[in-house]
Amino acid sequence: MYILSVVNAIRYISTNRQRPGGDPAAVSFAEALERGLAPDGGLYLPERLPRLTPDDLERLRGASYAEIADYVLWPFVEDCGIGRAAFRSLCADAYDFEVPLEAYEEGVWLLRLDRGPTASFKDFAARWMARMMAALRPPGRRRTVLVATSGDTGSAVGEAFRGLEGFRVFLLYPAAEVSRIQKFQLDHIGDNVTALSVDGTFDLCQSLVKEAFLDPRLAGHGLTSANSINIGRILPQAVYYVYAWLRTARAGEPVTFSVPSGNFGNSFGCELARRMGLPVARLILAVNANDEFPRFLATGRYEPLSPSRACLSNAMNVGNPSNLARYFDWYGGRLTREGRVERAPDLDAMRARLESVSVDDAATVERIRRAWHERGVLLEPHGAVGVEALERAGRGREVAICLETAHPAKFPEVMERELGFAPLQPPSFERLGGRTAAVEPLAPDYEALHRRLAREP
Ligand SMILES: *Cc1c(COP(=O)(O)O)cnc(C)c1O
């Protein structure tokens, strides 16, 4: 049995494997998780996918979110040494909050992914990945997680690692560039998580983190980045598509998903679930004014936007989505991290299976207003882009599911301006008030960061 499972285990390969100098070696899940980026600079992808047959799906009817996660994700990690029962409780521990589906209108559902501790969908991936990293940490080896953040990612990752033994976490954020609520979330995680408020820009925070990874003096600290390109952040994002389908569709019935998108990690979870066998009729990548991908689908020319355009849905202000390289790979193309097309993908296949719609700020706030006044549904800017994109792409006859990726209370200024009131805070925010702040100022130079990391704890 043991030998059999190892032979059949899913391995992970780099999107750069066929490049001159690329690394063709396939690695285990544990290795891909630990490395984040492949040594050749590419992103990891599973070499093959487990099948979700119609029978499998029917057997999952009525299962809880955690049970679905356990079923869907186990084949991706089965060789990494975690026991079957331990993995099941890991999923139960990661997904201990509700995942509501709310009716938007006849045949259209909102999947609210905002009930985790930081009220954005990033909790789903961060909580699973942190627990996997903890389960796979060699005994006695301490880890330091270092994240540069301009908002949602940092607090989701920080909360996910909070209290996990053997980890200390530093979140670097640009003091003047995060919102009041984001700052409050980042500063109030505490325990083994320290926020470092940097007197500088987000770009500076990123380059400080990069320098730390290259600093041989820190080699003993087990530095690790929990960044969004890690395969451990992608796999768990396939689960909520399966969950939403099970709750809204009949056996074999294809549904449409509209996904508010920035770096395309969330929507790639849908592509993954579809390739495993989930009946997905259409996948709509809803973007804000950063329209490089819809323009690519229309013209076949990929022109990343630099700098990216500032929109209300600020977590989607991305001019060159990092996960686009994964899409290119699966459609037979190759894209560098800088956004250069080295091999064109099969554009016809892409157009047949992916739609993308750009929604500007004016249309976003109009959708927020109409959803509230016509239907009594609260949308925040990211979710509104998703709903508006579905409308523009044309509803079709299938059931449609729009993802709501954040809680409206995270955007009090926009909501107040457009609707005249600020939404009630989710319960997870109230917990923050009872904690003491764990934030330190950090001077904008690398030696200051090095001194902080070298110090205990
Ligand atoms: C990160 C984020 C997105 C974009 O998700 P991607 O996986 O980068 O496409 C959308 N909405 C919210 C609220 C986010 O935090």
The ligand as an SDF file (V2000), in Angstrom:
LIG
                    3D

 15 15  0  0  0  0  0  0  0  0999 V2000
   -6.7850   39.5240   -3.1880 C   0  0  0  0  0  0  0  0  0  0  0  0
   -8.1630   39.9500   -3.4420 C   0  0  0  0  0  0  0  0  0  0  0  0
   -8.7720   39.8110   -4.7140 C   0  0  0  0  0  0  0  0  0  0  0  0
   -8.0250   39.3140   -5.9180 C   0  0  0  0  0  0  0  0  0  0  0  0
   -7.7810   37.9370   -5.8660 O   0  0  0  0  0  0  0  0  0  0  0  0
   -6.7310   37.2620   -6.8510 P   0  0  0  0  0  0  0  0  0  0  0  0
   -6.5820   35.8740   -6.4010 O   0  0  0  0  0  0  0  0  0  0  0  0
   -5.4590   38.0660   -6.6780 O   0  0  0  0  0  0  0  0  0  0  0  0
   -7.2700   37.3780   -8.2360 O   0  0  0  0  0  0  0  0  0  0  0  0
  -10.1090   40.1470   -4.8480 C   0  0  0  0  0  0  0  0  0  0  0  0
  -10.8120   40.6400   -3.8110 N   0  0  0  0  0  0  0  0  0  0  0  0
  -10.2610   40.8130   -2.5900 C   0  0  0  0  0  0  0  0  0  0  0  0
  -11.0960   41.3840   -1.4950 C   0  0  0  0  0  0  0  0  0  0  0  0
   -8.9310   40.4710   -2.3550 C   0  0  0  0  0  0  0  0  0  0  0  0
   -8.3870   40.6460   -1.1380 O   0  0  0  0  0  0  0  0  0  0  0  0
  1  2  1  0
  2  3  1  0
  2 14  2  0
  3  4  1  0
  3 10  2  0
  4  5  1  0
  5  6  1  0
  6  7  2  0
  6  8  1  0
  6  9  1  0
 10 11  1  0
 11 12  2  0
 12 13  1  0
 12 14  1  0
 14 15  1  0
M  END
$$$$
